[in-house]
Amino acid sequence: MIYLKSNADIAIMRENGKILIEIFEKLKEIIKAGITTKDIDTVVENIIYSHSAVPSFKGYRGFPAAACVSLNAEVLHGIPHSGNVLREGDIVSADVGVFKNGFHVDAARTFAVGMITEDTRHLVDVARGSFFKGAAQAVIGNRVSDISAAIQQHVEAAGLNVIRDMVGHGIGRSLHEEPSVPNFGPPGKGAKLRSGTVLAVETMICQGDFRIVTKSDGWTAVTKDGKLSAHYEDTLAVTGDGPAILTLAEN
């Protein structure tokens, strides 16, 4: 069942989104060679608690951290660790959820560590761009797969692939709600979008084979062929004025 949000609900989620905006701005400042994925998680957790909010992910199905921090070929659900040191040329994604005043918001960004290659920059840029292609389809009367198809078309036109085994999702009082939002598929399928539908649209793409495997930690998903992956996500609301992105500073 899809739970529609009122204007008041969306206003709360937008306020929560400001915490994620602050987090990503801080991560832009601190991410550099020599820090660890655990350092990133510590910054994320401290900012969330400073706003009297709760990390949505910590303890969720046993996940041990406030942020999923994934390096290079890691697609998502990377467990932060003090032994995972960032090196020049790496890319690292931070996926963060915040819960406050009864509602969750969820967003992710992929950051460059120092100078990265042109191919790696292309991957990161396409991940972000494909989100906005999909988000533009989040309008009243469209269907969920209109978002999916727009994402897939943008990614594949750029010579890259979308991850098939992980999808976006509805979000609100629960971290994961209906509907699921794949990053692939034909348009015109799935639930019809109505005013008050709130989605965490998250594009997960890769340079090579879209198949993934899970590491022995039971969480970290990596590309099967070891090629790089990038992740971009925002929480958005379907409204009478078009898609409203709740976790983006420019909106």
Backbone bond lengths (Angstrom), bond angles and torsions (degrees), N, CA, C in turn:
res aa  C-N    CA-C-N  psi(-1)  N-CA   C-N-CA  omega(-1)  CA-C   N-CA-C  phi
1 M - - - 1.468 - - 1.533 109.76 -
2 I 1.322 115.58 136.57 1.457 120.81 178.52 1.527 108.73 -94.53
3 Y 1.325 116.26 123.77 1.461 121.82 -179.65 1.522 109.23 -95.04
4 L 1.325 116.33 113.80 1.458 120.81 178.86 1.526 109.86 -78.42
5 K 1.325 116.22 142.68 1.459 121.81 -178.80 1.528 110.26 -102.04
6 S 1.332 114.90 143.45 1.459 121.07 175.18 1.527 109.69 -78.11
7 N 1.320 116.12 169.89 1.470 119.79 175.06 1.520 111.05 -59.45
8 A 1.336 116.62 -36.20 1.470 119.99 178.71 1.525 111.03 -67.10
9 D 1.326 116.80 -39.99 1.470 120.68 176.94 1.527 110.16 -61.25
10 I 1.320 115.70 -46.21 1.465 120.36 -178.45 1.523 110.60 -64.26
11 A 1.322 117.16 -35.27 1.469 120.06 177.52 1.524 110.99 -63.56
12 I 1.325 117.41 -39.67 1.464 120.58 176.38 1.521 109.90 -63.50
13 M 1.316 116.82 -44.76 1.462 120.40 -179.48 1.519 111.43 -64.03
14 R 1.323 116.62 -35.49 1.468 119.06 176.91 1.531 110.71 -64.99
15 E 1.336 117.10 -40.11 1.469 120.49 176.70 1.525 110.23 -62.38
16 N 1.329 116.84 -42.41 1.463 120.39 177.02 1.521 110.97 -63.29
17 G 1.326 115.67 -35.31 1.460 119.91 178.52 1.515 112.82 -61.13
18 K 1.321 117.13 -28.91 1.473 119.73 178.57 1.525 111.30 -63.39
19 I 1.320 117.08 -28.43 1.469 120.16 176.36 1.524 109.61 -66.91
20 L 1.329 116.81 -42.64 1.464 119.90 177.97 1.525 110.87 -65.31
21 I 1.326 117.24 -38.80 1.465 120.14 177.22 1.532 110.00 -59.39
22 E 1.316 116.47 -44.66 1.468 120.19 178.16 1.529 111.32 -61.45
23 I 1.318 115.84 -41.77 1.468 119.87 179.93 1.522 110.85 -60.36
24 F 1.318 117.12 -48.51 1.461 118.98 -176.29 1.528 112.05 -68.72
25 E 1.312 117.27 -33.14 1.460 119.16 174.59 1.529 110.83 -63.45
26 K 1.316 116.78 -40.53 1.466 120.70 178.08 1.525 110.75 -67.00
27 L 1.325 117.04 -40.86 1.459 119.19 179.97 1.527 111.63 -63.91
28 K 1.325 117.38 -34.75 1.466 119.90 174.54 1.527 110.98 -55.90
29 E 1.329 116.54 -37.31 1.460 121.59 -177.92 1.526 112.32 -73.54
30 I 1.329 116.57 -39.32 1.473 118.40 -168.80 1.516 114.96 -96.60
31 I 1.332 118.14 -18.73 1.462 119.03 -175.89 1.521 109.94 -73.58
32 K 1.322 114.89 117.76 1.461 122.61 179.80 1.522 108.03 -161.35
33 A 1.306 115.80 166.82 1.459 120.02 178.47 1.529 110.01 -59.13
34 G 1.329 115.04 137.37 1.461 120.77 176.10 1.509 114.72 106.57
35 I 1.346 117.71 -24.17 1.458 117.70 176.26 1.532 108.82 -84.56
36 T 1.313 116.69 168.83 1.456 120.88 -177.46 1.525 110.92 -112.45
37 T 1.315 115.40 164.53 1.465 118.51 176.03 1.527 110.49 -65.43
38 K 1.322 117.76 -26.74 1.462 120.48 175.08 1.522 110.78 -67.65
39 D 1.334 117.62 -37.22 1.474 120.66 175.84 1.520 110.30 -58.62
40 I 1.329 116.60 -41.99 1.463 120.63 179.00 1.528 110.00 -61.43
41 D 1.306 116.59 -45.84 1.463 120.78 -179.42 1.526 111.33 -61.78
42 T 1.315 116.86 -39.50 1.465 120.63 -179.67 1.526 111.05 -62.77
43 V 1.333 116.55 -43.22 1.466 120.61 177.95 1.526 110.01 -61.73
44 V 1.325 116.31 -46.33 1.467 121.17 179.90 1.524 110.94 -58.26
45 E 1.310 116.20 -49.99 1.464 120.65 -176.72 1.533 111.25 -62.43
46 N 1.322 116.57 -43.10 1.461 120.24 -178.31 1.532 111.45 -62.89
47 I 1.324 117.37 -41.45 1.460 119.94 179.44 1.525 110.46 -65.93
48 I 1.314 117.00 -43.36 1.470 119.56 179.90 1.526 110.49 -59.36
49 Y 1.322 116.94 -48.65 1.466 119.59 -178.06 1.530 111.62 -67.89
50 S 1.325 117.55 -27.98 1.463 119.74 178.85 1.528 112.26 -65.28
51 H 1.338 116.10 -19.69 1.464 121.58 177.71 1.529 111.81 -100.26
52 S 1.320 116.76 15.13 1.470 121.71 -177.89 1.524 111.49 55.49
53 A 1.328 115.11 33.85 1.460 122.29 176.54 1.531 108.67 -107.60
54 V 1.317 115.59 178.34 1.462 122.11 -177.20 1.527 108.81 -125.86
55 P 1.337 118.57 137.17 1.466 120.23 173.46 1.529 110.02 -66.90
56 S 1.314 116.94 120.67 1.468 120.42 -177.54 1.526 112.46 -62.31
57 F 1.329 116.40 -31.88 1.463 119.58 -171.74 1.523 113.38 -85.90
58 K 1.333 117.60 -28.90 1.461 119.22 -172.06 1.523 110.46 -66.54
59 G 1.321 115.64 118.09 1.452 121.34 -177.10 1.518 114.04 88.15
60 Y 1.340 118.19 -8.58 1.458 121.07 180.00 1.521 109.22 -68.24
61 R 1.320 115.74 113.76 1.471 122.38 -175.77 1.520 111.53 52.59
62 G 1.329 115.71 28.21 1.451 121.24 177.23 1.510 115.74 90.00
63 F 1.350 118.18 4.80 1.462 119.00 179.66 1.532 108.90 -64.31
64 P 1.349 117.99 134.24 1.461 119.71 -168.11 1.523 116.84 -91.04
65 A 1.329 118.98 1.98 1.465 119.44 -171.11 1.524 111.44 -134.36
66 A 1.335 114.97 168.92 1.462 121.00 178.34 1.519 111.89 -79.99
67 A 1.322 116.93 -27.72 1.464 121.97 -178.19 1.517 109.95 -128.85
68 C 1.330 115.41 146.73 1.460 120.50 165.88 1.531 105.80 -88.65
69 V 1.316 116.46 121.65 1.465 120.92 -176.55 1.524 108.03 -123.38
70 S 1.333 115.81 112.91 1.467 121.34 -168.75 1.519 110.55 -121.03
71 L 1.322 116.21 130.92 1.466 123.27 -174.59 1.526 111.76 -105.46
72 N 1.321 116.65 129.31 1.461 123.80 166.74 1.529 113.55 56.79
73 A 1.329 118.61 -103.10 1.463 121.51 -178.42 1.521 112.62 -79.69
74 E 1.330 117.16 -6.54 1.459 119.99 176.48 1.525 108.53 -74.61
75 V 1.325 116.06 126.05 1.462 121.34 -175.38 1.523 110.61 -81.04
76 L 1.315 116.38 -50.44 1.451 121.96 179.29 1.512 110.32 -169.17
77 H 1.338 114.91 173.22 1.474 124.11 179.98 1.521 112.71 66.60
78 G 1.343 117.56 23.04 1.451 120.11 176.45 1.521 111.21 -64.96
79 I 1.324 116.55 131.48 1.464 121.44 178.85 1.528 108.69 -85.98
80 P 1.338 118.20 121.30 1.471 120.41 178.91 1.527 111.08 -60.35
81 H 1.337 115.26 140.81 1.461 120.04 -176.31 1.523 109.39 -149.26
82 S 1.309 116.57 141.34 1.469 120.77 -179.28 1.524 112.29 -68.11
83 G 1.329 117.32 -14.49 1.465 120.42 177.68 1.512 113.72 -89.34
84 N 1.325 117.60 -7.53 1.463 121.45 179.19 1.526 109.40 -91.82
85 V 1.317 116.20 95.07 1.461 122.41 -175.45 1.524 109.73 -95.27
86 L 1.339 116.42 131.37 1.454 120.37 177.63 1.525 110.33 -74.87
87 R 1.336 114.16 139.58 1.460 120.52 179.61 1.529 110.00 -123.36
88 E 1.317 115.16 152.25 1.460 121.09 177.35 1.521 109.97 -50.79
89 G 1.354 115.80 130.04 1.452 120.73 178.92 1.517 114.46 95.09
90 D 1.326 117.57 -9.96 1.460 121.09 176.06 1.520 110.75 -71.98
91 I 1.316 115.28 163.14 1.459 121.35 162.03 1.526 107.79 -122.83
92 V 1.335 115.36 146.82 1.463 120.23 -177.30 1.525 108.26 -140.31
93 S 1.318 115.66 131.19 1.462 119.29 176.99 1.518 110.04 -104.57
94 A 1.328 115.06 142.59 1.464 122.40 174.61 1.516 107.28 -120.07
95 D 1.321 115.56 118.99 1.464 123.14 178.73 1.525 106.22 -111.42
96 V 1.334 116.66 122.49 1.465 120.74 -169.99 1.525 109.99 -134.89
97 G 1.329 115.45 138.03 1.457 121.30 172.69 1.518 110.04 -121.16
98 V 1.324 115.64 145.61 1.463 122.12 179.62 1.527 108.95 -128.55
99 F 1.332 115.99 137.54 1.465 121.87 176.70 1.519 109.25 -123.69
100 K 1.345 114.99 126.05 1.461 120.10 176.79 1.531 108.38 -158.95
101 N 1.311 115.23 143.74 1.471 121.47 177.40 1.532 112.41 53.00
102 G 1.322 114.47 37.09 1.460 120.14 171.38 1.506 116.80 89.28
103 F 1.348 118.07 0.50 1.463 120.09 -175.90 1.530 111.96 -136.25
104 H 1.332 114.24 146.28 1.458 122.77 174.49 1.529 110.54 -98.47
105 V 1.320 115.97 150.42 1.461 123.39 162.80 1.526 107.18 -132.55
106 D 1.327 116.39 158.51 1.460 121.20 -169.82 1.524 107.73 -149.19
107 A 1.332 116.88 133.53 1.465 120.53 178.01 1.521 109.53 -155.50
108 A 1.325 116.00 160.50 1.465 121.48 179.52 1.524 109.66 -145.51
109 R 1.326 114.52 148.96 1.460 121.88 175.23 1.531 108.39 -137.40
110 T 1.341 115.85 149.52 1.457 121.27 171.56 1.517 108.77 -109.52
111 F 1.328 115.58 127.95 1.463 122.59 -174.85 1.531 110.50 -111.93
112 A 1.313 115.49 144.70 1.460 121.38 171.71 1.521 109.48 -84.51
113 V 1.318 115.68 141.25 1.463 121.32 174.38 1.529 106.77 -101.49
114 G 1.324 115.61 99.75 1.463 119.78 -176.57 1.519 111.13 67.77
115 M 1.327 116.48 -142.81 1.463 122.42 -179.35 1.520 109.56 -82.84
116 I 1.335 116.33 132.57 1.462 120.69 176.57 1.520 109.07 -121.18
117 T 1.325 116.89 162.57 1.456 121.08 -177.93 1.531 110.58 -70.48
118 E 1.325 115.81 164.07 1.462 120.03 177.66 1.517 111.19 -61.64
119 D 1.333 117.88 -40.31 1.464 120.78 179.33 1.529 111.21 -63.56
120 T 1.323 116.45 -38.46 1.456 119.91 179.36 1.522 110.53 -69.81
121 R 1.321 117.31 -41.23 1.460 120.83 176.47 1.524 110.66 -61.17
122 H 1.317 116.44 -40.64 1.469 121.09 177.55 1.527 110.15 -58.10
123 L 1.320 117.32 -44.80 1.465 121.88 179.11 1.524 111.17 -59.12
124 V 1.318 116.66 -48.61 1.470 121.37 -178.20 1.530 110.60 -64.23
125 D 1.320 116.73 -42.52 1.465 120.73 -178.83 1.522 111.73 -66.47
126 V 1.322 116.65 -39.71 1.467 120.04 -179.79 1.527 110.74 -68.41
127 A 1.322 117.10 -37.19 1.470 119.44 176.86 1.527 109.90 -58.34
128 R 1.325 116.31 -47.14 1.470 120.00 179.21 1.525 110.96 -65.98
129 G 1.318 116.56 -47.63 1.460 119.83 -177.93 1.509 113.07 -61.49
130 S 1.315 116.80 -36.17 1.468 119.50 -179.11 1.515 111.11 -67.51
131 F 1.343 117.13 -32.15 1.462 118.94 174.95 1.517 110.32 -58.36
132 F 1.316 117.67 -47.74 1.463 120.89 -176.40 1.529 111.98 -68.74
133 K 1.333 117.23 -31.36 1.461 119.63 173.05 1.526 109.81 -62.62
134 G 1.341 116.17 -43.93 1.452 119.85 178.31 1.511 112.04 -67.80
135 A 1.335 116.83 -44.43 1.466 121.27 -177.80 1.522 111.73 -58.92
136 A 1.324 117.23 -33.39 1.466 120.54 -179.53 1.524 112.24 -63.36
137 Q 1.332 116.44 -20.03 1.465 121.34 179.06 1.529 112.50 -89.95
138 A 1.328 117.79 -1.56 1.470 121.77 -177.29 1.517 109.99 -84.84
139 V 1.333 114.61 67.36 1.461 121.22 -177.94 1.517 109.72 -124.56
140 I 1.312 115.41 154.99 1.462 121.32 -178.36 1.533 109.84 -56.19
141 G 1.333 115.63 131.11 1.457 121.60 177.74 1.510 114.18 97.59
142 N 1.342 118.02 -23.49 1.451 119.61 172.91 1.517 109.97 -73.45
143 R 1.319 115.29 171.83 1.459 120.64 176.83 1.529 109.89 -113.62
144 V 1.326 114.73 161.65 1.467 119.81 -175.65 1.521 111.34 -53.31
145 S 1.331 117.67 -42.77 1.468 118.66 -174.68 1.521 113.24 -72.65
146 D 1.333 117.97 -9.85 1.464 118.23 170.76 1.534 109.93 -64.92
147 I 1.323 116.25 -35.89 1.470 121.32 173.20 1.521 109.51 -64.23
148 S 1.322 115.85 -48.82 1.467 122.21 -176.81 1.523 111.38 -58.21
149 A 1.330 116.13 -48.27 1.461 120.69 -176.32 1.521 111.55 -63.85
150 A 1.332 116.66 -39.54 1.471 120.08 -179.70 1.524 110.68 -64.04
151 I 1.330 116.18 -39.90 1.466 120.34 177.96 1.525 110.20 -63.43
152 Q 1.317 116.68 -51.46 1.462 120.48 -177.39 1.519 111.80 -59.26
153 Q 1.325 116.52 -44.46 1.466 119.77 -178.19 1.525 111.27 -61.54
154 H 1.331 117.09 -41.13 1.466 120.27 -179.62 1.524 111.02 -66.58
155 V 1.316 116.21 -43.58 1.470 120.58 -177.06 1.525 110.83 -66.83
156 E 1.315 116.68 -47.71 1.467 119.22 -176.32 1.523 112.18 -70.79
157 A 1.322 117.08 -31.11 1.466 119.73 174.93 1.524 111.48 -64.32
158 A 1.332 116.06 -23.83 1.464 121.55 178.98 1.532 112.26 -90.56
159 G 1.334 117.08 5.10 1.457 120.81 176.90 1.517 114.67 82.18
160 L 1.328 116.63 19.72 1.459 121.69 -178.34 1.523 109.39 -121.54
161 N 1.320 116.58 178.16 1.463 121.14 -177.78 1.520 111.20 -126.59
162 V 1.337 115.01 153.18 1.460 120.47 175.05 1.522 109.23 -96.77
163 I 1.316 115.80 143.14 1.460 121.88 174.25 1.524 108.14 -70.30
164 R 1.320 117.52 132.63 1.467 121.31 -174.74 1.529 113.30 -96.36
165 D 1.327 117.34 -26.46 1.466 120.24 -170.39 1.524 113.95 -86.53
166 M 1.321 118.16 -7.52 1.458 122.49 179.75 1.526 108.92 -125.71
167 V 1.327 116.94 140.91 1.460 120.35 -172.96 1.522 110.95 -136.87
168 G 1.326 116.12 163.32 1.452 121.51 170.25 1.520 110.42 -76.01
169 H 1.341 116.32 -175.11 1.460 118.43 -169.16 1.525 110.85 -164.54
170 G 1.324 114.88 160.71 1.450 119.71 166.86 1.513 110.32 -68.09
171 I 1.321 116.15 160.24 1.461 120.17 -177.26 1.531 108.98 -154.35
172 G 1.312 116.02 151.55 1.460 120.83 179.64 1.514 110.14 173.50
173 R 1.321 116.85 -115.69 1.463 119.94 177.50 1.527 111.16 -68.26
174 S 1.320 116.48 -24.58 1.464 122.39 171.27 1.528 108.76 -111.12
175 L 1.332 115.38 150.83 1.463 119.79 -179.44 1.522 111.28 -64.70
176 H 1.325 116.07 -41.82 1.463 120.64 178.62 1.524 109.09 -120.42
177 E 1.311 115.64 115.99 1.458 122.63 177.88 1.529 108.83 -124.16
178 E 1.322 115.21 171.53 1.465 119.75 170.96 1.531 108.69 -73.36
179 P 1.326 118.53 150.45 1.459 127.55 2.10 1.531 111.83 -94.46
180 S 1.317 116.49 164.27 1.457 120.89 167.02 1.523 109.06 -73.00
181 V 1.340 115.81 145.91 1.469 120.68 -178.47 1.532 108.80 -126.34
182 P 1.332 117.84 89.05 1.474 119.79 177.85 1.521 111.26 -66.18
183 N 1.314 115.51 164.50 1.464 121.69 176.50 1.523 111.81 -102.47
184 F 1.316 116.59 20.23 1.461 121.49 -178.91 1.524 108.76 -154.60
185 G 1.322 115.33 163.47 1.457 120.46 175.96 1.512 112.28 123.67
186 P 1.344 116.82 166.28 1.464 121.04 179.49 1.517 111.12 -74.74
187 P 1.315 118.14 154.30 1.469 120.20 176.99 1.527 111.26 -72.06
188 G 1.343 115.61 167.98 1.457 120.84 171.99 1.512 115.61 80.06
189 K 1.325 118.05 15.64 1.458 121.74 -178.22 1.531 109.90 -118.64
190 G 1.318 115.57 162.12 1.462 120.47 174.82 1.515 112.46 85.22
191 A 1.327 114.34 -173.40 1.463 121.04 -175.48 1.519 111.45 -63.52
192 K 1.334 115.42 144.85 1.465 120.36 174.83 1.524 109.08 -76.80
193 L 1.312 116.40 137.23 1.457 121.64 -178.41 1.527 110.12 -80.66
194 R 1.327 115.22 130.32 1.462 122.01 -179.16 1.520 109.39 -122.74
195 S 1.306 116.82 158.44 1.455 120.68 176.16 1.523 109.26 -57.83
196 G 1.323 116.17 130.02 1.460 120.80 -177.76 1.516 114.09 98.51
197 T 1.330 117.24 -5.72 1.464 119.74 171.70 1.526 108.15 -70.13
198 V 1.331 117.41 129.86 1.468 121.43 178.02 1.527 108.31 -122.37
199 L 1.317 115.33 129.24 1.462 122.19 -173.65 1.521 111.06 -129.08
200 A 1.315 115.50 144.19 1.459 121.85 165.52 1.525 106.41 -99.34
201 V 1.313 115.17 97.47 1.466 120.97 179.71 1.517 107.21 -88.16
202 E 1.333 116.33 120.09 1.471 118.32 -176.44 1.515 110.31 -132.59
203 T 1.325 114.19 116.50 1.450 120.61 179.38 1.525 109.04 -89.94
204 M 1.316 114.93 125.12 1.464 122.84 176.92 1.519 106.40 -123.54
205 I 1.321 116.93 115.46 1.459 120.42 -173.09 1.524 109.66 -132.04
206 C 1.328 115.15 168.02 1.473 118.96 -175.92 1.518 110.56 -148.35
207 Q 1.321 114.53 164.66 1.459 120.93 -179.36 1.529 112.51 -80.39
208 G 1.333 116.77 -26.42 1.453 119.67 -173.99 1.511 113.04 -127.08
209 D 1.319 116.49 -130.98 1.462 124.24 -178.68 1.525 109.83 -60.79
210 F 1.337 116.85 132.71 1.471 118.98 -178.07 1.526 113.55 -80.13
211 R 1.324 117.41 -3.97 1.464 118.86 179.35 1.528 110.48 -72.58
212 I 1.323 115.66 145.92 1.461 121.75 -178.73 1.518 110.41 -127.61
213 V 1.325 115.27 160.21 1.461 122.56 173.34 1.521 107.68 -132.16
214 T 1.321 116.01 158.12 1.460 121.22 179.45 1.517 110.06 -104.27
215 K 1.324 115.78 132.96 1.462 120.65 179.28 1.526 111.45 -67.08
216 S 1.313 115.20 170.43 1.460 120.98 -176.98 1.521 113.32 -65.02
217 D 1.360 117.42 -15.37 1.467 118.55 177.44 1.528 112.48 -72.80
218 G 1.333 116.29 -7.13 1.448 121.09 177.66 1.514 114.85 82.51
219 W 1.321 117.38 -0.80 1.463 121.90 -176.79 1.529 113.45 -124.21
220 T 1.324 116.67 -52.75 1.463 120.69 -168.00 1.521 111.46 -69.01
221 A 1.344 116.20 117.94 1.460 122.11 177.42 1.528 108.86 -95.16
222 V 1.326 116.09 130.43 1.463 121.72 -178.87 1.526 109.63 -127.23
223 T 1.334 116.11 155.16 1.459 119.31 175.49 1.525 109.27 -65.21
224 K 1.310 115.89 139.85 1.466 120.52 -176.71 1.524 111.87 -63.85
225 D 1.339 116.51 -33.71 1.465 119.73 -177.62 1.522 113.36 -92.72
226 G 1.350 117.27 1.29 1.456 120.68 177.15 1.511 114.96 78.40
227 K 1.328 117.98 6.82 1.460 119.95 178.27 1.531 110.29 -81.92
228 L 1.322 115.74 163.42 1.460 120.94 -171.43 1.526 112.71 -68.71
229 S 1.326 114.34 151.92 1.454 122.34 176.64 1.520 109.22 -133.01
230 A 1.335 117.23 149.20 1.465 122.31 176.38 1.525 109.62 -132.35
231 H 1.328 115.54 154.44 1.469 122.75 -170.70 1.526 108.12 -138.29
232 Y 1.335 115.46 131.45 1.469 120.53 174.28 1.525 107.83 -140.09
233 E 1.342 116.06 135.45 1.462 120.30 -176.83 1.523 110.23 -149.44
234 D 1.329 115.48 143.03 1.453 122.47 168.02 1.526 108.81 -140.99
235 T 1.318 115.38 156.32 1.455 121.89 172.08 1.523 108.21 -93.15
236 L 1.329 117.15 129.10 1.457 120.49 -178.78 1.527 110.73 -132.88
237 A 1.330 115.13 153.17 1.458 122.51 177.38 1.521 109.49 -114.48
238 V 1.322 115.26 138.09 1.462 121.22 172.88 1.533 107.05 -83.99
239 T 1.329 116.67 122.62 1.470 120.77 -177.18 1.527 110.16 -133.43
240 G 1.317 115.22 170.13 1.464 120.52 176.58 1.512 113.02 -64.69
241 D 1.321 116.77 -17.12 1.464 121.72 178.26 1.527 112.39 -100.94
242 G 1.337 116.09 12.53 1.457 120.15 -178.68 1.516 111.07 100.94
243 P 1.340 117.12 -174.60 1.462 120.22 -178.60 1.526 111.68 -68.75
244 A 1.324 115.92 132.39 1.470 121.72 177.41 1.528 107.22 -112.60
245 I 1.317 116.68 113.94 1.468 120.88 -178.79 1.525 108.13 -86.75
246 L 1.316 115.66 118.50 1.478 121.83 -168.97 1.520 113.92 -91.50
247 T 1.328 116.88 -7.45 1.469 119.86 -173.80 1.530 111.02 -126.16
248 L 1.312 116.15 26.92 1.460 121.37 -176.24 1.523 109.58 -124.90
249 A 1.329 115.89 130.48 1.467 120.54 -174.28 1.520 112.18 -63.88
250 E 1.343 117.87 -36.03 1.464 120.11 -174.42 1.512 112.51 -73.81
251 N 1.339 117.36 -13.24 1.468 119.56 -173.10 1.530 111.18 -88.96
